[in-house]
Amino acid sequence: MIIDAHQHFWLMKDRKGGWPPPELAAIHRDFLPADLVPEIEAAGVDGTILVQSLPSVEDTRFILGLAEQSDTILGVVGWMDMKAADAPAVIADLATSPKLKGLRPMLQGIADPDWIDDPALEPAVEAMMAHHLVFDALVLEPHLSALHAFARRHPGLPVVIDHGAKPRIAFGHYRDWRHAMLRLAELDNVCCKLSGLLTEAGDQKPEALRPYIETILDLFGADRVIWGSDWPVVNLAGSYAGWIEQCREIVPKLDHEAVFGGNARRFYRP
């Protein structure tokens, strides 16, 4: 079973002038399940993990509703305010949907890079573990030190780094990113998604991604790397089919079953 562990749906009317802006014409429109079906069928993908793209509980309920009407959406990673006083109650309510598999604060958009390293998150984390939820980390390199402290403090919480922490591939930025990722890879509860890298490459040739993909595989091992398309954002830099084929060429064939499905099943438990 091949699983795409990172894709999005959205309605532009709900985004109220926010991202994506009109100049990103390839993704400045509504995206719903019917738009993705031809892509996953052509790529031989059996199911997906649908990830939030707005910091609102309303958006999470919207995508949970889509998931509950679809056999191909195997799970949802939603959003809620993890520092809110009622966080445990909100998590319990959202978790009444069997399709809820994780939560994702949008750390890359939070000004304080240490936001995640805060005891105020403890009640929410305890509720997440009680409901067997995964923590998706949408981070950039400046967040990785605080994420390391957070993940180390909660060894029972599965953590997945989205998009390889968005290394600045277009600028050849590698050494500091690798060092920070090495520290996180030393924690057994941390995995990494092989997703979103194509849009970080800018005008670089596809081969520029190879060192980053190979580094993620080397640091985390094939049993803790999870493939995702980041569709429809991937359309800004390429295509669904092109990205999965590029990854299939770089990931050793003996690791395909794990990276392209097995790890997502074990991690998200769809």
N, C-alpha and C positions, 0 to 999 in steps of 0.2 A: 504493500500500500504506500503510495507516494503522497506526501502531505506538504502543502505550502503553509509554513508556519507563521507567515506575516503578510497580510493583505488588508485593504481598507475598503469601506463603502462610505459614501457621504452624499448629502443633498446640499446644494449651494445655498438654498434659502435658509438653512440652519447656521451657516457660517458667518452671516451678517458682515460681509466685507472683509473677513479675515482670510488667512491662508487657505487655498492658493489664490494669489492675485491674478487679475486678468491676463497679465503678460505671460503667465505660464499656461498658454492656451491649450496645451496637450492634456492638462488635467483640470482646467477651469470649467467643469461641468459636473452634473450628477453622475455618480457611479453606483450601480446596484447589482445584485446577483446576476441578472440576465446579461450584463456586460462582461462578466468574468467567465461565464460558462464556456464560451468558445475557446478562450485562452487555456483553461485548465484541461479541457477535452483534447485539444491539439497537443498539449505537452504531456498527456498521460497522467495528470495529477488527479488523485481520487478525492481529496478533501482539503479544507483550509482551516487555518486559525484566523479569525477576524479580529483585528486590533483597532482600538479606539483611535480617533484623530482629533477629538475635541475634549477639552477639560470640563465635561459636564456629565452629571448623572443622567440627564435627559438623553444625551447621545448614547450612553451605555445602554439605556433601556431600548432605544431605537435599534441598535445593532443586535441586541439580544432578541428583539422581536423578529428581525430578519433571520437570525440563526435558527430560531424555533420553527420557522417555516421552510427551512432548507435542509436537505440531507447532506449536502456537500460542505456546509459550514459545520465543522466538527466541534468548534469551541470559540469562545469570545474572551478577549482580554479587554476589560473595561477600565473606567476611571471613576474615582470618587476622591473626595478630599481626605487624605489619610491623617491629617492633623485635626480634623473636626472633632468636636466633643462627642458627636453621635456616630463616629466612624464605625465602631463595632456593629451597631444596629443597622446602619446602611449596608455594610458588607453582608450581614446575615440576610437582609431582605433581597439583595441582588443575587445572593447565592441560592435562593430558592429556585432559580433557573438552573437546570442541570448543564446548560451550555456555558455558564460562566466558569472559566478556567484560570483566570488571572486578573491582576490589576496593574495599571501603568500610570504613575504620576508622570507628567511630561517634564522631566527634569531639565531637558535641554533648553526649555523656555523660562526656567526659574533663575532669577538673577544671582541668587546665593548658591554657589557651587557646593556648599556644605549642607544644604537643606535636608538632605537625606540622612545625615549623621546627627540625629536629634532624638532624644528619649521621648519626645512627644509622639513619635510614631509607634511606640510600643503597643498601645491597645489595638491599633489597626493591624499590626503585624501578628499579634496573638490571634485576632479574629481570622486573618488570612490563613494561618496555619490550621486553625480549628476547622476551616472549611476547605482545606486542601487546595489552596490557591497558589498560583505562581506569581512572582514579582518580575514584571518586565521593566528593564532599565533603559529608558530612552536618554542616553547620555552622550556627552562629548568628553574629550580627554580631561578638561579641568574638573570634571565630576568624579573621576575614577578613584582618587584617593579617598573621598568620602564614601563612595560606593563600596570600596574595599572594607572600610571600617564597619559599615552597615551589614554587609554580607557576613563578615567575620563574627559580628555580634549575634547573628541569627542563623546559625548553622543548619537549623531545621527548616529554613525557608528557601525553597528553590528560587534562584535568581537567574535570569537570562539577560545578557547584554544585547540589546538590539543593534543591528547594523554594524557590528564590530566596533562600537563606540565612535563611529563616523570618523575614521582617520582622514587626515587632510591629504588624500592621495594626489589631488591635482597639484599640490605644492611639494610633493616628494617627502612629506613629513612622515617619518617612520620610527626613528630610534626611541624617542620619549614615549610614543604610543605603545611600542612593543614592550618597553620596560613596565609601564603601568598595567598592561594586559597580562604580563607574566605574573605579577603579584596576584591578580584576580584569579588567574587560572590555577594557582596553587590552592584555592579554596574548593573543596569538593562539591559544594552546593551551587557553584556558579557555572553556567553554560554560556555559549555565545552563538548568536544567530549569524549565519552567512547570508546577509540580506543588506540592501541599501547601499552597497559599496559602489555600484555602477554610477550612481548619481554623485558620488564623492570624487569621481575620477576626472570630472570636467572634460577637457579636450584631449586628455591622455589616451593613448591607444589601449585597447583591451588588455594587452599584455602587462600594462602597468599595475593591474589588479592582482596579478599572480602572486607577487611576494606577500601581499596582505592576506590573501586567501590561504596560502600555504602556511603563513605564520599562525593564523587562527587555528588551523588544523594541527600544527605542531605543538602549540601551547596547550590547547584544550584537549587534544586527542579526538579521534573520530567519534567517541562515545559521548562527547559533550559539545558537539557542533550540530546546529539545526538549520536546515535550509529554509529560506523564505524569499518571496518575490519582491516584496514591498510594492506590489501593484496597487493602484495605478501610478504611483510616483515613479516607478521604474521607466514609465513611458517618456519621462523627461530626458532620458539618456540612452534609451534603447528599447527593447521589447521584452515581453514575458518569455517568449520562446528563446530569444537570444541569450538572456541571462541564465536560464536553467541549463542551456546547452554549454555555455561557458563554464559554469560550475561543474557540470558533469565531466567536462574534459580535464579539469584541474584536480578535482577530488578523485583519489585512487578508486578504481572500480570496486575493490574489495570493501570499501567503506560506503558505497552508494546506499545500501539498504539502511544503514544507520543514519547517515546524514540527511537523506531525502525522505525519511519517514519514520524509521524505527525510534530515533531519539525524540521526535515530536510526540509520538504515541506514549513513550515512557514518561516524558516530562509533563505534558499537558493532560494526559490520561483522557483522551476524547472517547 
